[in-house]
Amino acid sequence: MSEPAVTALYKLVEKKLKSHAQWLDNYQGERADFSLLDLTSFDFKRLNLRGAKFTGATLCKSVLVAADLREADLFTVDLRNADLTGADLSKCDLRGASLRGAVFNYANLEDADLRDGTLLVADKFKGLAIRSHRHDTDGLPLADLAGVNLTGARLSGATIVQTDLTGASLAGANLSNADLHKSNLADVDLTGADLSNANFTGATFCGAVFNGANVRGCNFENAELASADLDDVDLSEAKLDGAKMVRELSELEVDIRKILRDHAAWIASFGDQGSRADLSGMDFSRVDFRGFNLRGARAQATNFTGANLAAVELTMADLSNAVLTNVNLTSAEMSGVNLQSADLNGANLRNANLGPTELRDKGGDLTHRSWPTNLNGATFRDANLDGTNLRKANLTDADLRGTRLDNAKLREADMTNALVDEA
C-alpha cells in the first residue's frame, strides 16, 4: 500500500473512531463500520469498540490488548497473529473468523459465537480450528487460550486440537460434538457445560472441574482424568477405553489408610506416638489423597503421576526425586517441602504455598526461624504455577521452561542457573 493510501486509511479509521465514540456516548455519531478494510498491524489497544462492525476485515497482527469489543461484529474477520490479551469479546460474533496465531490470554469470550471458524490447517475440518499448542506443522505460532473466559460460549462442532486451555472458564459452554483431542484442559472450569459427543481423546484434565457437566457420548479414550473433579458426574455413556482414572485405595499394595493414621498420631504427638509415614519408592499414581495429612512425610522417589493432592497438607514433606507429573496440587500447603530433583512436568500448582515454613518447638511456639522450600534441580516443564507462593524458594538449576508463572510470588527466590523461557 502506497504511503498516501496508508495516510488516507489512518485518517479514515480515526474519523470512524471519533464518530463511534459519540455514538456510544449519546448516539449522535455513527456506529463504526470497518467492514472489508485492511487494518493489518493497527493499534486498537484499550479502545472502546463495543458494537463496532468488522465484517470481513483484516486485522492480522493488530493490537487489541484490553480492547472493549463487546457485541462487536467480527464475522469472517482475519485475526491471524493478533494480540487480544485481556480483551472483552463477550457476546461477539466470531463465526468464520481466522484465529491462527492469535493470543487470547485472559480475554473474555463469554457468550461469544465461535461456530464455523475458518480452519488453520486442513479444509476438511468444520468449525473453529485452533490447532496445535504453540506451533503447527509449518512452524507458525497458533492460538493460546490459557486463562480465557469462555463462559457460556457456543463452541458446538468446534475443532480445538492440541490447544492450551489451562485455567480457562468453560462453565455453561456448549461444546457438543467439538474436537479437543490432545488439548490441555488443566484447571478448566466445565461446570454445567454441554460436552455431549465431544472428542477428548488423549486430553489432560489435571484439576479440571466437571460439576453438572453433560458428558453423554464423550470420548475420553487415553485421557488423563485421575486428578479431575468428577464427583456426581455420570460417565456411564462416555467412552473411557485407556483413560487414566482414579485408583481405589483398596487396589494399593499397602494399607495407606493405616500408614496415614499412624502418621497423624506422629504429627499430633510431635513424634512421641505413631510413626512417620515413609512412602519412598512406592507407586501412588492416580491416587486421590484429598483429605489426608502428609505433613512431614517421607516420599523420596515416590511415583505420584496423575495423583490428586489438591489442598493436601505437605509442609516439610520430603519429596526429593519424586515423580509428580500431571499431579493436581492446587491450593496445596507445601511450605518447606523438599522437592529436590523432583519431576513436576505438567503439574498444576495453582495457588499452592511453597514459601518458607516457620519453625515451632514442641510446645507449638515459634522459634523465629524458617525453612525454605527446596526446588533445586526440579523440572516444571509446562506446569501451572499461577498464583503459587515461591517466596524464598530455592529454584537453583530448576527447569521452568514452558511454565505458566502468572501472578507467581517469587520474592527473594533463588533462581541461579534456572532455565526459563526468553521474553
C-alpha positions in Angstrom: 0.0 0.0 0.0 1.4 3.4 -1.0 2.2 6.0 1.6 -0.6 8.3 0.6 -3.0 5.4 0.8 -1.8 4.4 4.2 -2.2 8.0 5.4 -5.7 8.2 4.0 -6.6 4.9 5.7 -5.4 6.1 9.1 -7.4 9.3 8.7 -10.5 7.2 7.8 -10.0 5.0 10.8 -9.5 8.0 13.1 -12.7 9.6 11.8 -14.7 6.4 12.3 -13.4 6.0 15.9 -14.4 9.6 16.8 -17.8 9.1 15.4 -18.1 5.8 17.2 -17.2 7.4 20.5 -20.0 9.9 20.0 -22.4 7.0 19.1 -21.5 5.2 22.3 -21.9 8.3 24.3 -25.1 9.8 23.1 -26.0 8.1 19.8 -25.2 11.3 17.9 -22.4 9.9 15.8 -22.4 6.7 13.8 -21.5 3.1 14.7 -18.1 2.4 13.3 -18.1 0.2 10.3 -14.7 -1.2 9.3 -16.0 -4.0 7.1 -13.6 -5.3 4.5 -10.9 -2.8 5.5 -7.2 -3.9 5.7 -6.3 -3.0 9.2 -3.1 -5.1 9.4 -0.9 -4.1 12.4 -3.3 -1.3 13.6 -3.1 -0.4 17.3 -6.6 -0.5 18.9 -5.2 -1.1 22.4 -7.7 -0.3 25.2 -10.1 1.4 22.8 -13.9 1.1 23.2 -15.1 -0.7 20.1 -18.3 -2.0 21.6 -20.7 -2.9 18.9 -18.4 -2.0 16.1 -18.7 -3.8 12.7 -15.6 -5.5 11.3 -17.3 -8.0 8.9 -14.6 -9.4 6.6 -11.9 -7.0 7.8 -8.2 -7.9 8.0 -6.8 -7.5 11.5 -3.6 -9.5 11.1 -1.0 -8.6 13.7 -3.3 -5.9 15.1 -3.0 -4.9 18.8 -6.3 -5.3 20.6 -5.0 -5.6 24.1 -7.6 -4.8 26.7 -9.9 -3.5 23.9 -13.7 -3.4 24.6 -15.2 -5.5 21.7 -18.4 -6.5 23.4 -21.2 -7.3 20.9 -18.9 -6.4 18.0 -19.5 -8.0 14.6 -16.3 -9.9 13.8 -17.9 -12.2 11.3 -15.2 -13.8 9.0 -12.6 -11.4 10.3 -8.9 -12.3 9.8 -7.3 -12.1 13.3 -4.2 -14.1 12.5 -1.4 -13.3 14.9 -3.4 -10.5 16.6 -2.9 -9.8 20.2 -6.2 -9.8 22.1 -4.8 -10.3 25.6 -7.3 -9.2 28.2 -9.8 -8.1 25.5 -13.5 -8.2 26.2 -15.2 -10.1 23.4 -18.4 -11.1 25.3 -21.4 -11.7 23.0 -19.1 -11.2 20.0 -19.9 -12.7 16.6 -16.7 -14.6 15.6 -18.3 -17.0 13.2 -15.9 -17.8 10.4 -13.0 -15.9 12.0 -9.5 -16.9 11.3 -7.6 -17.1 14.6 -4.3 -18.6 13.6 -1.6 -17.3 16.0 -4.0 -15.1 17.9 -3.3 -14.5 21.6 -6.4 -14.6 23.8 -4.7 -14.9 27.2 -7.2 -13.8 29.9 -9.6 -12.5 27.3 -13.4 -12.6 28.0 -15.3 -14.5 25.4 -18.4 -15.1 27.5 -21.4 -15.9 25.3 -19.3 -15.4 22.1 -20.4 -17.2 19.0 -17.3 -19.1 17.6 -19.1 -21.6 15.4 -17.8 -22.3 11.9 -14.5 -20.6 12.4 -12.0 -20.9 9.5 -9.5 -23.7 9.6 -6.0 -23.3 10.4 -4.7 -26.4 8.7 -7.0 -28.5 6.6 -10.2 -27.6 4.9 -11.7 -31.0 5.7 -12.4 -29.8 9.3 -15.5 -28.0 10.2 -16.0 -25.5 13.0 -13.4 -23.4 14.8 -9.9 -24.7 14.4 -7.3 -23.6 16.9 -4.9 -26.3 16.1 -1.7 -27.1 17.9 -0.2 -25.9 21.2 2.3 -23.2 20.3 3.2 -24.2 16.7 1.7 -26.1 13.8 3.4 -28.2 11.1 4.9 -25.2 9.3 6.3 -23.7 12.4 3.9 -20.9 12.8 2.5 -20.0 16.3 -1.1 -20.8 16.9 -3.8 -19.7 19.3 -3.3 -19.8 23.0 -6.5 -19.8 25.1 -5.0 -20.3 28.5 -7.0 -18.4 31.2 -9.7 -17.3 28.7 -13.2 -16.7 29.9 -15.4 -18.8 27.6 -18.3 -19.0 30.0 -21.5 -19.8 28.0 -19.6 -19.7 24.7 -21.1 -21.5 21.7 -18.5 -23.9 20.5 -20.6 -26.8 19.2 -18.7 -28.6 16.4 -15.5 -26.6 17.1 -12.1 -28.1 16.4 -9.7 -27.0 19.2 -6.9 -29.5 18.7 -3.7 -29.7 20.9 -4.6 -26.3 22.4 -3.6 -24.9 25.8 -6.7 -24.1 27.7 -5.1 -24.1 31.1 -7.3 -22.3 33.7 -9.9 -21.3 31.2 -13.6 -21.0 32.2 -16.0 -23.0 30.0 -18.8 -23.0 32.6 -22.1 -23.4 30.8 -20.4 -23.5 27.4 -21.8 -25.6 24.5 -19.0 -28.0 23.3 -21.3 -30.6 21.9 -19.6 -32.5 19.1 -16.4 -30.4 19.5 -13.0 -31.9 18.9 -10.5 -31.1 21.6 -8.2 -34.2 21.3 -4.8 -33.9 22.9 -5.7 -30.5 24.4 -4.6 -29.3 27.8 -7.6 -28.6 30.0 -5.8 -28.4 33.3 -7.6 -26.4 35.9 -10.5 -25.7 33.5 -14.0 -25.0 34.9 -16.5 -27.1 32.9 -19.3 -26.6 35.4 -22.7 -27.2 33.7 -21.0 -27.4 30.2 -22.6 -29.4 27.4 -19.8 -31.8 26.4 -22.1 -34.4 24.7 -20.3 -36.4 21.9 -17.2 -34.2 22.2 -13.8 -35.8 21.4 -11.3 -35.5 24.3 -9.0 -38.3 23.2 -5.7 -38.0 24.9 -6.6 -34.7 26.6 -5.3 -33.7 30.0 -7.7 -32.7 32.8 -5.4 -32.1 35.8 -7.6 -30.3 38.4 -10.5 -29.7 35.9 -14.0 -29.4 37.4 -16.9 -31.2 35.8 -19.7 -30.4 38.2 -23.0 -30.8 36.5 -21.4 -31.3 33.0 -23.2 -33.4 30.4 -20.7 -36.0 29.2 -23.1 -38.3 27.4 -21.3 -39.8 24.4 -18.0 -38.1 25.3 -14.8 -39.8 24.0 -12.3 -39.8 26.8 -10.1 -42.5 25.4 -6.5 -42.3 26.7 -7.4 -39.0 28.5 -5.8 -38.1 31.9 -8.8 -37.9 34.3 -7.4 -39.2 37.5 -7.0 -35.8 39.2 -10.1 -34.2 37.8 -13.2 -33.4 39.9 -15.7 -35.8 38.5 -17.9 -36.1 41.7 -21.5 -36.8 40.8 -20.7 -36.9 37.0 -22.5 -39.7 35.1 -19.8 -41.4 33.0 -22.0 -44.4 32.1 -22.4 -43.4 28.4 -18.9 -42.0 28.0 -16.1 -43.8 26.2 -13.3 -44.5 28.7 -11.0 -47.0 26.9 -7.5 -46.4 28.1 -8.5 -43.4 30.2 -6.4 -42.9 33.3 -8.9 -42.9 36.1 -8.6 -42.7 39.9 -7.2 -45.9 41.5 -9.1 -47.2 44.5 -7.2 -47.3 47.8 -8.1 -51.0 48.0 -6.1 -51.6 44.9 -2.8 -50.5 46.5 -0.2 -53.0 47.7 0.0 -51.2 51.1 -2.6 -50.2 53.7 -2.3 -46.5 53.1 -5.1 -45.6 55.5 -3.2 -47.3 58.4 0.1 -45.7 57.4 -1.6 -42.3 57.4 -3.4 -42.9 60.7 -0.1 -43.7 62.3 1.3 -40.6 60.7 -1.5 -38.4 62.0 -0.7 -39.7 65.5 3.0 -38.9 65.0 2.2 -35.4 63.9 -0.2 -34.7 66.8 2.3 -36.0 69.4 5.3 -34.3 67.9 6.8 -37.7 67.2 6.2 -39.4 70.6 3.4 -41.7 69.2 2.6 -43.4 66.0 5.2 -43.4 63.2 6.3 -41.0 60.4 4.9 -42.1 57.1 7.6 -43.5 54.7 6.2 -43.8 51.2 9.5 -43.8 49.5 9.8 -45.7 46.2 6.1 -46.6 46.2 3.6 -46.3 43.3 0.7 -43.9 44.2 0.0 -42.9 40.6 -3.6 -41.7 40.1 -4.5 -42.0 43.8 -6.8 -39.5 45.4 -5.1 -38.1 48.5 -7.6 -35.3 49.2 -8.4 -35.1 52.9 -5.1 -36.8 54.0 -2.4 -35.1 56.0 1.1 -35.7 54.6 2.9 -33.1 56.7 6.5 -34.2 57.2 6.0 -37.4 55.3 9.0 -39.1 53.6 8.2 -39.9 49.9 11.6 -40.0 48.2 11.5 -41.2 44.6 7.7 -41.9 45.0 5.5 -42.1 41.9 2.6 -39.7 42.2 1.9 -39.4 38.5 -1.6 -38.1 37.9 -2.5 -38.2 41.6 -4.9 -35.7 43.2 -3.2 -33.8 46.0 -5.4 -30.7 45.9 -5.3 -28.7 49.2 -3.3 -31.5 50.8 -1.0 -30.6 53.7 2.6 -31.4 52.6 4.5 -29.0 54.8 8.1 -30.1 55.4 7.5 -33.4 53.4 10.5 -35.0 51.7 9.5 -35.5 48.0 13.0 -35.4 46.6 13.3 -37.2 43.3 9.6 -37.9 43.3 7.6 -38.2 40.1 4.8 -35.7 40.2 3.9 -35.3 36.5 0.3 -34.2 35.8 -0.4 -34.0 39.6 -3.1 -31.8 40.9 -1.5 -29.7 43.7 -3.9 -26.7 43.5 -4.0 -24.8 46.8 -1.7 -27.4 48.5 0.2 -26.4 51.6 3.8 -27.1 50.7 5.8 -24.7 52.8 9.3 -26.0 53.5 8.8 -29.1 51.3 11.9 -30.8 49.7 11.3 -31.3 46.0 15.0 -31.5 45.0 15.3 -33.1 41.6 11.6 -33.9 41.5 9.7 -34.2 38.2 6.7 -31.8 38.2 6.2 -31.6 34.4 2.6 -30.8 33.7 1.7 -30.4 37.4 -1.0 -28.0 38.5 0.2 -25.9 41.5 -2.1 -23.0 41.1 -2.3 -21.1 44.4 -0.2 -23.6 46.2 2.0 -22.4 49.0 5.7 -23.2 48.5 7.0 -20.4 50.7 9.2 -20.9 53.8 7.7 -22.6 56.8 8.0 -21.0 60.2 9.6 -23.5 62.7 8.0 -24.2 66.0 9.2 -26.0 69.1 7.4 -29.0 70.7 5.2 -26.6 72.7 4.0 -25.1 69.5 5.8 -21.8 70.0 7.5 -20.0 67.1 11.3 -20.3 67.1 11.7 -17.3 64.8 13.5 -19.5 62.3 12.1 -20.5 58.9 12.8 -23.4 56.5 12.7 -22.6 52.8 11.3 -24.8 50.1 13.9 -26.8 48.2 13.3 -27.0 44.5 16.9 -27.4 43.4 17.0 -29.2 40.1 13.3 -29.7 39.9 11.6 -29.7 36.5 8.4 -27.8 35.9 8.0 -28.1 32.1 4.5 -27.0 31.1 3.4 -26.8 34.7 0.9 -24.3 36.1 2.3 -22.0 38.8 -0.4 -19.3 38.5 -0.6 -17.6 41.9 1.9 -20.0 43.5 3.8 -18.7 46.5 7.5 -19.4 45.9 8.9 -16.7 48.3 12.5 -17.5 49.3 12.3 -20.8 47.5 15.5 -22.5 46.2 15.0 -22.8 42.5 18.6 -23.1 41.6 19.1 -25.2 38.4 15.3 -25.7 38.1 13.8 -26.1 34.7 10.8 -23.7 34.3 10.6 -23.6 30.5 7.1 -23.6 29.3 5.8 -23.0 32.8 2.9 -20.7 33.5 4.1 -18.2 36.1 1.2 -15.6 36.0 0.9 -14.0 39.4 3.5 -16.3 41.0 5.2 -14.8 44.0 8.9 -15.1 43.6 10.2 -12.5 46.0 13.7 -13.5 47.4 13.6 -16.8 45.4 17.0 -18.1 44.3 16.8 -18.8 40.6 20.5 -19.2 40.0 21.1 -21.1 36.8 17.3 -21.8 36.5 16.1 -22.4 32.9 13.3 -20.0 31.9 11.7 -19.0 28.6 13.1 -16.0 27.0 10.9 -12.9 27.0 
